[in-house]
Amino acid sequence: MGNKALGLLEVQGYSVALAACDKACKQSNVKVVGMDCNNPIEGDNAQIPVVVQVRFVGGIDDVKEALEISKMEAEKYIDSRNINTHFISSYDTQIERIIKNGKVKIK
């Protein structure tokens, strides 16, 4: 995985995350390497009681494209204020184990 870009997508709702990463994977050359779930800031008062982070790796342009596509797909279901993306153009190999960690296990 060294010398690859890393994209992070955070959305409210597991189904939103799945729809967004499915669309991104179908339309760009990326691989999902991790998913994690957390409670939203609003806790039990949140309309959707889970925040899901999806982690993509691939080439720089592919990861940028995947983040754009996944954000547009997520906006079909939730307010854009509940969507966060972050891009790392070349992540250090020391974080490979960390990006694969999460409550959702990918086998």
C-alpha positions as CSV (number, residue, x, y, z in Angstrom):
1,M,0.0,0.0,0.0
2,G,3.0,2.4,0.3
3,N,3.0,5.5,-1.9
4,K,-0.8,5.4,-2.3
5,A,-3.3,8.0,-1.5
6,L,-5.8,7.7,1.3
7,G,-9.3,9.1,1.3
8,L,-11.6,9.3,4.3
9,L,-15.3,9.7,4.0
10,E,-17.5,10.2,7.2
11,V,-21.3,10.2,6.9
12,Q,-24.2,9.7,9.2
13,G,-25.8,6.3,8.6
14,Y,-24.4,2.9,7.7
15,S,-26.7,2.5,4.7
16,V,-25.6,5.9,3.4
17,A,-21.9,4.9,3.8
18,L,-22.5,1.7,1.9
19,A,-24.3,3.4,-0.9
20,A,-21.6,6.1,-1.2
21,C,-18.6,3.7,-1.1
22,D,-20.4,1.3,-3.6
23,K,-20.8,4.1,-6.1
24,A,-17.2,5.3,-5.6
25,C,-15.8,1.8,-6.0
26,K,-17.8,1.2,-9.2
27,Q,-16.7,4.4,-10.8
28,S,-13.1,4.8,-9.7
29,N,-10.1,2.5,-9.2
30,V,-10.0,2.4,-5.4
31,K,-10.1,-0.2,-2.7
32,V,-12.0,0.0,0.6
33,V,-9.5,-0.9,3.3
34,G,-11.4,0.0,6.4
35,M,-14.7,1.1,8.0
36,D,-15.5,2.2,11.4
37,C,-18.6,3.3,13.3
38,N,-18.9,6.0,16.0
39,N,-21.6,7.8,17.9
40,P,-22.5,11.2,16.5
41,I,-22.0,14.3,18.7
42,E,-25.7,14.5,19.4
43,G,-25.6,11.0,20.9
44,D,-29.0,9.5,21.3
45,N,-30.7,12.7,20.1
46,A,-29.2,12.4,16.7
47,Q,-31.7,11.7,13.8
48,I,-29.3,9.0,12.6
49,P,-27.5,7.4,15.6
50,V,-24.2,6.3,13.9
51,V,-21.3,8.0,12.1
52,V,-19.5,5.7,9.6
53,Q,-16.0,6.3,8.3
54,V,-14.9,4.6,5.1
55,R,-11.3,4.5,4.1
56,F,-10.3,4.2,0.4
57,V,-6.8,3.7,-1.0
58,G,-5.5,4.1,-4.6
59,G,-3.8,6.5,-6.9
60,I,-4.1,10.2,-6.1
61,D,-6.6,11.0,-8.9
62,D,-8.6,7.8,-8.2
63,V,-9.0,8.6,-4.5
64,K,-9.9,12.2,-5.2
65,E,-12.5,11.0,-7.7
66,A,-13.8,8.4,-5.2
67,L,-14.3,11.1,-2.6
68,E,-16.1,13.4,-4.9
69,I,-18.4,10.6,-6.1
70,S,-19.1,9.3,-2.6
71,K,-19.9,12.7,-1.3
72,M,-22.3,13.4,-4.2
73,E,-24.0,10.0,-3.6
74,A,-24.3,10.6,0.2
75,E,-25.8,14.1,-0.5
76,K,-28.8,12.3,-2.1
77,Y,-29.7,10.9,1.4
78,I,-28.3,13.3,4.0
79,D,-27.5,16.9,4.5
80,S,-24.0,17.9,3.3
81,R,-23.2,19.2,6.8
82,N,-23.2,15.5,7.9
83,I,-20.6,14.5,5.3
84,N,-16.9,15.0,5.8
85,T,-14.0,14.0,3.5
86,H,-10.3,14.1,4.0
87,F,-7.5,13.4,1.5
88,I,-3.9,12.3,2.2
89,S,-1.9,12.3,-1.1
90,S,0.8,9.8,0.1
91,Y,0.4,8.2,3.5
92,D,3.2,6.7,5.5
93,T,3.3,2.9,5.6
94,Q,3.5,3.0,9.4
95,I,-0.2,3.8,9.5
96,E,-1.3,0.8,7.3
97,R,-2.4,-1.3,10.4
98,I,-4.3,1.7,11.8
99,I,-6.3,2.4,8.7
100,K,-7.5,-1.2,8.6
101,N,-8.7,-1.2,12.2
102,G,-12.3,-0.6,13.1
103,K,-15.5,-2.1,14.4
104,V,-16.4,-3.3,10.9
105,K,-14.0,-6.1,9.9
106,I,-13.1,-6.6,6.2
107,K,-11.9,-10.1,5.5
